[in-house]
Amino acid sequence: LSKREKEKIHSAAKILATAPIHIDDTPNISIAELRSKARRLKSREPNLSLLVVDYLQLMHSGGRIENRQQEVAEITRSLKALARELDLPIIALSQLSRQIEQRRGKKQARPMLSDLRESGAIEQDADIVMFIHREMGKTEREEEDGAENMGQEATLIIGKHRNGPTGDIRLVFFKDIATFQSLSRDLPPDDVGY
């Protein structure tokens, strides 16, 4: 790393050290446990403005439910209710089903709402569903050509938006710094995120 890069890292570390970010990595957490922890955090931190669940399929309902689809439906309904109760957005990451692999070759198998894993309730309960899509194969070619420093094209697919438009947003992905950037902004990778 150059001296400038080290200074940027040091500066970013200082900012992150004081950021009001709370991470709870409780394994196999139930929705009831998450709700309880979120309520406590909100009472301690009234300005709490976002809750992120990484990822939905690692949670369980805590009750006896017949099948996984019903359990995921219970979790998504509970997350939606919690978002309303705490008056904050909840971003819930989700895995995709393997159906997408069966469509390979058809437009590089762009993800669709029906690809959300384990429940149609994810699609029903979510206000917004977005997918990040990068074409397979193209990435490998770009890496061989040394183009990873230039960034790789990606697409942010807005598959559902309850109160707004759906569509695609063209992005560029800078693998070396794990950053996505809108193609409408022409900033070089050196000026991204620092």
N, C-alpha and C positions, 0 to 999 in steps of 0.2 A: 504494500500500500504506500502511496505517496504521502507526503506530509499533509497536504491539503485533504486527502481522503481520511487520514487519521483524525484530523481536526473536526471534520464533518461527523465522523462516528462519535467522537467524544461529545460534541455539541448535541447530537441526537440522543445520546445516552442520558445526558443531563435532563433533557426535556422529558424523556420517558420516565425517568426516576421520580419526577414530581407529578406525572400525569395521574389523574384520578381513575386508574384502571384497576379493577379487581378481578382476579382470576380464581375460579373455583374448579378444580379438576377432579372432583369427587367421581369415582368410577361408578357406572351402573346406577346413576341417580334416578330417583323416581320423580314424577311430576310434582308430587306433594312436597318432597324435600326441596326441589328447585323453587317452588312457590314460597315456601317458608324462608329460604335463604334470600330470595329476591325481596320479599317484604321487609326483612330485617335490614338488608342493605339500603333499601329505599328510605327507611326510617332514619338510618344513620347518615345517609347521603341524599338529602331531599332533591338535589340537582341531578340525580342519576338520570341519564338521558337515553340510554340504550342498553339492551340486554342481548347477548349473542349466545346461541346454543350451538355448540360444535361437537357433535352433530346429532340430529333428531333421532336417528336409529339406535343411538347408544343409550337412550332413555327407556324407562319402563313406566307403566301406569301405576304400579304398586298394588293393583287389584287382580282379581281373577277374571280374565277376559278370554273368550273362546279362541280367538286367533289373533295373529300379529296385526292384521289389517285393522281390526277393531281397536286394538291397543294403540296403534299409531293415531287412529282417529280420535281417541280419547285424549291423547297427548296434545295433538294440534288444537283441539277445542279448548283444552285447559290453557295452553299458551296464549291463545287469542283472548280468553277471559282475563288472564293475568296482565296482558298488555293494556287492556281497557282499565283494569283496576289500578294499575300503577301509572297509567297515563304516559306510557313510553312505548316506542317501537321495539319489537323483538325480531331479530334476524335469526332464523333457524336454518342452519345448513342441512342439506339432505343428500343422501346418496341417490344415484340413479340406478334403475333396474338394468338387468342385462339385455333387455329388449333392444336397447340401442345398438348393441353389438351385432344383432341379427340384421340390422339395416345398413351395415357397413357398405360403403360403395355408393349408396344413394345420397348424394350431396354430403359425403363424409359423415353421415349419420348425425345430423344436427339434433340436439336434444329437444324433446317436446314435453308438454305437460304430462302426458301419459307415461313418460319414463320415470317419474318420481317414484321412488322405491317404497313398496309395502302398503300404500294406501292412496286412494283417490281423494281422501280427506285432506291431504296436504294441499292439493290444488284447490279444493273447495273452501278451506278455511283461510288460506293465505290471501292477503290483499294484493300483494305483488309477488310474482315468481320470476326470477331471473336465472339465466344459465350463462356461464362463460364457456365459449366454444373455440377451440383451436383445431384446425384441420390436422389430422394425423398424416404422417409421411412428409408433409411439407416441412414440418419442424426438423425432421432428420436431415433433409436436404439442406435446409438453411444452416444447420449446425456444421455440416460437412463443408459448406462454402464459407464458413466463418461469419455468417450473417447474424449470429445471435447478438452481437454487439449493436447491430442496427435495430434490433427488435423484430418480433414475429407478429404477423397479423393475427388478430383474434376478434371475436364478436361477442358483445354482451347482448344476449337475446332476452328481451322483455316479453315473456310468454304470457303473462297475465298482469293486468294493472286495473284493479277494481275502479279506480277513479281517474284513469288517464289512458293515454295511448299505449299500444304495444308496438313492438318493432325491434329493429336491430341498431346497435351502436357500434361502429367500427372502432377497434382498439388496437394498440400495439403493446406487446408483452416484452419487457426487458428481463430476460431470464437471469442475467447476472445480478440483478438487484431485486428480483421477484416483484416487479411493479407493472401494473397495467396503466395505460394512459390513452386518453381519447385521441384519435387521429386528427381531430379538429384543432388540437393544440400542437404546434410544431416545435416542441422543446426538445433539445438534444438529451440523450439519456443522462448526461453528466449533471443536468439541472433538475432531475426528477427527485422529488420526495425529501430533499434535505433542507 
